[in-house]
Amino acid sequence: MRRQAWIGFLRNKYDTEAKLSETWGEQIAAFDDLYLPRKAEGSKNKKATAKQQDITAFWESQGVTTDEEE
């Protein structure tokens, strides 16, 4: 269920796999092929990649906080 929420989050933000691929710098063939990332894969630091920022934003939208200081 959360995996589908993750996919929906990305579809709403990027509309197409091409836009997601360009932003993340990765080849994304299909939204449905994406895995649900662990919250630890996200990051808010200044050097965070777009993917890390998206992961953090998704988990926060789900009410799950990420603690980078652990």
Phi, psi and omega in degrees: 000317178292326178300318178294325176295320178299313180298317178298319178303313181290320178299317179296323183281320189250344181068311183231157176297326180297317179294319178296314179302316181296315182293316182279341184072030179226154175276115178250111183283319182207139176306320184293348178272352183285142176270161175279116181284151173288151180298333180293345179281348180274169179198147176249358186292166187298335181263011182295142176285166177300322179297314179299319179295320178295319179299313179298315180298320179298309183297323177295324177293339178268002180081016179252121180271150176250128180252104182283345186270004180287000000 
